[in-house]
Every structure is written in C-alpha cells, then in structure tokens.
C-alpha cells in the first residue's frame, strides 16, 4: 500500500515537471518568435502631412528662376554702341548712347561715340555739337578733339582744324592718324613745311600709311594741294574711340 502511494506521488511529480518544462519551452519559443518578428518587420511608413493626407503629393507654389535681365550700365552701352558702329548700325548705336547718357553720368567718350553715330547718319551739325560737348566735359579727351578737327577739315576751316588737331597731338602723341590729320590742316592752310613734318611723323609711326606717303611726296615736290578745291577729299581720318 505504501509502495503504491509513493509510486503515485512520484508519477504526479513527474507529470507536474513535464508540464512545467513544456510551458517553459513554449514561453521561450514565443519570445524568440516575437523577437524574430520584430527583427524582420518593415519600417513604419513616414507620417503624412496632415494638410495633404489623402490628396496626393503637395503641389504648392514652386520656386521660379529669376528671368529679370541684368541691368546695363552706361559704359556697357557705350561699348556696345562702338560695336554697332563697326557693323554699320548707326541708328542703333545712337539709341544705345542716348540710353547711356540717360543713365549717367555723362562722359566725354559717350558724347564722342554719339557724334560718330550722328556723322554716320549725315547729321553734321548734331555731330559737331556732340564733339564740342565731349571736349567741354573733358578737355583732355584727345579723340573728341581729333574728331572735331576732322569736321573742320571737311569744311576747309583750316585754322580751326589745326587748333583742335594740335591739341589732340599734344594730348595723345604717338597716334599716326592725329599727325596725318594735322598735316592736312597745315597743307590746306599753305603751311607746307609744317605739313611735310607732320606727314613724316605719321609715316614714322605707321610706315604702311599709304595716303600720308602720297601726300608727303606731293608736298615735298611743291605740287598744288587738292585740299583747297575739295577739303572733304583729304586723307584725314575720323577717330574711333
């Protein structure tokens, strides 16, 4: 009887132990499964904007490229006007210089280019006024002096031309066209020795100056000057800057 009781007690203990082992195994397996599930779970989707949720991507105002043209300054306009003159677009050049003068400040170079543009359109009186204005703005601006002297040469105003061209040469010596123009003024006025000197200086600075060479030979031989009859046919050259 006692042996049977001990057997039953031992059997009960074994059963309880088996249940505990099973429960422990299941508990550990559940924890591992849970850990594995957490490890491979995809990341949560990013939160959606409350205001745009359910209506697709945001389509608010987008930044736009600034297409406002860069402002053009006066110097750039005058430079462009010179190029237009080289291409034969005198009216466009005049418009560009007028815009430059409106922007300010007024400069001798702008008025000089304006005079060139006006001359190219046959407006001699306007050109003279522009060259005079350039000289008044900057009395040391040799190019405007040369161009004003050139205008006087076309009229046969030899003394006025010589005065302006002498100033141009004094301000900017070393430019062959200035000396050639001054020689034309002297030749027209009958100052042949002075003319020969200036034609020679022009050739020394620019040996390929063919018209100065022809004029020098004419003066040295004492041939009559064609300038008295046709001042506009002189070898004088308008300055560009």
C-alpha positions as CSV (number, residue, x, y, z in Angstrom):
1,X,0.0,0.0,0.0
2,X,2.8,2.4,0.9
3,X,4.7,1.4,-2.2
4,X,1.7,2.2,-4.4
5,X,1.3,5.6,-2.7
6,X,4.9,6.5,-3.3
7,X,4.6,5.4,-7.0
8,X,1.6,7.6,-7.5
9,X,3.3,10.5,-5.8
10,X,6.3,10.2,-8.0
11,X,4.2,9.9,-11.1
12,X,2.4,13.1,-10.1
13,X,5.6,14.9,-9.6
14,X,6.9,13.8,-13.0
15,X,3.7,15.0,-14.6
16,X,4.0,18.4,-13.0
17,X,7.6,18.7,-14.0
18,X,6.7,17.7,-17.6
19,X,4.0,20.4,-17.7
20,X,6.5,23.0,-16.4
21,X,9.1,22.1,-19.0
22,X,6.5,22.3,-21.8
23,X,5.2,25.6,-20.5
24,X,8.8,27.0,-20.3
25,X,9.7,25.8,-23.8
26,X,6.5,27.3,-25.2
27,X,7.2,30.6,-23.4
28,X,10.8,30.7,-24.7
29,X,9.6,29.9,-28.2
30,X,7.0,32.6,-28.1
31,X,9.7,35.1,-27.0
32,X,12.0,34.1,-29.9
33,X,9.2,34.2,-32.4
34,X,8.3,37.6,-31.2
35,X,11.9,38.8,-31.4
36,X,12.2,37.3,-34.9
37,X,9.0,39.0,-35.9
38,X,10.3,42.4,-34.6
39,X,13.6,42.0,-36.4
40,X,12.1,41.4,-39.9
41,X,9.2,43.8,-39.6
42,X,9.4,46.6,-42.3
43,X,9.9,50.1,-41.0
44,X,6.7,52.1,-40.5
45,X,5.7,54.4,-43.4
46,X,6.7,58.0,-42.9
47,X,4.0,60.2,-41.4
48,X,1.9,62.0,-44.0
49,X,1.4,65.8,-44.0
50,X,-1.9,66.3,-42.2
51,X,-2.9,69.0,-44.7
52,X,-2.2,66.9,-47.8
53,X,-3.1,63.4,-46.5
54,X,-5.3,61.6,-48.9
55,X,-4.9,64.2,-51.7
56,X,-1.6,63.1,-53.3
57,X,1.7,64.9,-53.4
58,X,1.9,68.5,-52.4
59,X,1.6,70.9,-55.3
60,X,2.2,74.2,-53.6
61,X,3.9,77.2,-55.3
62,X,7.3,76.2,-56.7
63,X,10.4,78.4,-56.8
64,X,10.8,80.1,-60.2
65,X,14.0,81.1,-61.9
66,X,14.7,84.8,-61.9
67,X,14.5,85.9,-65.5
68,X,14.8,89.6,-64.9
69,X,17.5,90.9,-67.3
70,X,20.7,92.2,-65.6
71,X,20.8,96.0,-65.7
72,X,23.0,97.5,-68.3
73,X,25.3,100.2,-67.2
74,X,26.4,103.3,-69.2
75,X,29.9,102.0,-70.0
76,X,28.5,98.7,-71.4
77,X,26.0,100.6,-73.6
78,X,28.8,102.9,-75.0
79,X,30.9,99.8,-75.7
80,X,28.0,98.1,-77.4
81,X,27.4,101.3,-79.5
82,X,31.0,101.2,-80.7
83,X,30.4,97.7,-82.0
84,X,27.2,98.7,-83.7
85,X,29.0,101.5,-85.5
86,X,31.6,99.0,-86.7
87,X,28.8,96.9,-88.1
88,X,27.1,99.9,-89.8
89,X,24.2,100.2,-87.4
90,X,24.5,103.9,-86.7
91,X,20.8,104.5,-85.6
92,X,21.1,101.6,-83.1
93,X,24.4,103.0,-81.9
94,X,22.8,106.4,-81.3
95,X,19.9,104.8,-79.4
96,X,22.4,102.9,-77.1
97,X,24.4,106.0,-76.4
98,X,21.3,108.0,-75.6
99,X,20.3,105.4,-73.1
100,X,23.8,105.5,-71.6
101,X,23.5,109.3,-71.2
102,X,20.1,108.9,-69.6
103,X,21.6,106.5,-67.0
104,X,24.5,108.9,-66.4
105,X,26.9,110.2,-65.5
106,X,27.7,111.9,-68.8
107,X,31.1,111.2,-70.1
108,X,33.3,112.5,-73.0
109,X,33.6,109.1,-74.5
110,X,29.8,108.7,-74.7
111,X,29.3,112.1,-76.4
112,X,32.2,111.3,-78.8
113,X,30.5,108.0,-79.8
114,X,27.2,109.8,-80.2
115,X,28.9,112.3,-82.5
116,X,30.3,109.5,-84.6
117,X,26.9,107.9,-84.9
118,X,25.3,111.2,-85.9
119,X,28.0,111.7,-88.5
120,X,27.4,108.2,-89.9
121,X,23.7,109.3,-90.5
122,X,24.8,112.6,-92.2
123,X,23.8,114.9,-89.3
124,X,26.9,117.0,-89.3
125,X,25.6,119.8,-87.1
126,X,24.5,117.3,-84.4
127,X,27.8,115.6,-84.6
128,X,29.7,118.9,-84.1
129,X,27.6,119.7,-81.1
130,X,28.3,116.2,-79.6
131,X,32.0,116.6,-80.2
132,X,32.1,120.0,-78.6
133,X,30.2,118.7,-75.6
134,X,32.7,115.9,-75.2
135,X,35.6,118.4,-75.3
136,X,33.8,120.5,-72.7
137,X,33.3,117.6,-70.4
138,X,36.9,116.5,-70.6
139,X,39.3,119.0,-72.2
140,X,42.0,116.2,-72.2
141,X,40.0,113.8,-74.3
142,X,42.1,113.7,-77.5
143,X,39.8,111.6,-79.6
144,X,37.0,114.2,-79.4
145,X,39.5,116.9,-80.3
146,X,40.6,114.9,-83.3
147,X,37.1,114.3,-84.5
148,X,36.1,117.9,-84.1
149,X,39.2,118.9,-86.1
150,X,38.3,116.3,-88.7
151,X,34.9,118.0,-89.1
152,X,36.6,121.4,-89.6
153,X,38.8,119.8,-92.2
154,X,35.8,118.8,-94.2
155,X,34.6,122.4,-94.3
156,X,38.0,123.8,-95.2
157,X,38.2,125.6,-91.9
158,X,41.9,125.1,-91.7
159,X,42.8,127.3,-88.8
160,X,40.0,125.9,-86.6
161,X,41.0,122.4,-87.6
162,X,44.7,123.0,-86.9
163,X,43.9,124.3,-83.4
164,X,41.9,121.2,-82.4
165,X,44.4,118.8,-84.0
166,X,47.4,120.4,-82.4
167,X,45.6,119.9,-79.1
168,X,44.9,116.3,-79.9
169,X,48.5,115.6,-80.8
170,X,49.7,117.3,-77.7
171,X,47.3,115.3,-75.5
172,X,47.9,111.9,-77.2
173,X,51.2,111.9,-79.2
174,X,52.0,108.6,-81.0
175,X,48.8,108.2,-83.0
176,X,49.6,108.3,-86.7
177,X,46.1,109.4,-87.8
178,X,46.3,112.5,-85.5
179,X,49.5,113.7,-87.1
180,X,48.2,112.9,-90.6
181,X,45.1,115.0,-89.9
182,X,47.2,117.9,-88.6
183,X,49.3,117.7,-91.7
184,X,46.1,118.0,-93.8
185,X,45.2,121.2,-91.9
186,X,48.6,122.7,-92.4
187,X,48.6,121.7,-96.1
188,X,45.2,123.3,-96.6
189,X,46.4,126.4,-94.9
190,X,49.5,126.6,-97.2
191,X,51.9,125.8,-94.3
192,X,53.8,123.2,-96.4
193,X,56.9,122.8,-94.3
194,X,54.7,122.1,-91.2
195,X,52.6,119.7,-93.3
196,X,55.7,117.8,-94.5
197,X,56.9,117.5,-90.9
198,X,53.6,116.0,-89.7
199,X,53.1,113.7,-92.7
200,X,56.6,112.4,-92.0
201,X,55.8,111.8,-88.3
202,X,52.7,109.9,-89.3
203,X,54.7,107.7,-91.6
204,X,57.3,107.1,-88.9
205,X,54.6,105.8,-86.6
206,X,52.7,103.9,-89.3
207,X,55.0,103.1,-92.3
208,X,52.1,101.5,-94.2
209,X,50.1,104.7,-94.2
210,X,49.9,105.0,-98.0
211,X,47.9,108.2,-98.2
212,X,50.4,110.0,-95.9
213,X,53.2,108.8,-98.1
214,X,51.5,110.1,-101.2
215,X,50.7,113.5,-99.5
216,X,54.3,113.9,-98.3
217,X,55.6,113.3,-101.8
218,X,53.2,115.9,-103.2
219,X,54.1,118.5,-100.6
220,X,57.9,117.9,-101.0
221,X,57.6,118.4,-104.8
222,X,55.6,121.6,-104.3
223,X,52.6,120.3,-106.2
224,X,49.3,122.1,-105.8
225,X,47.3,120.8,-102.9
226,X,43.9,119.3,-103.9
227,X,42.5,120.2,-100.4
228,X,41.8,123.8,-101.3
229,X,39.4,122.7,-104.0
230,X,37.9,119.7,-102.2
231,X,38.5,119.8,-98.5
232,X,36.4,116.7,-97.9
233,X,38.8,114.7,-100.1
234,X,41.7,115.0,-97.6
235,X,43.4,111.9,-96.2
236,X,42.2,112.9,-92.8
237,X,40.7,110.1,-90.6
238,X,37.9,110.2,-88.1
239,X,39.0,108.8,-84.7
240,X,37.0,105.8,-83.4
241,X,37.2,105.7,-79.6
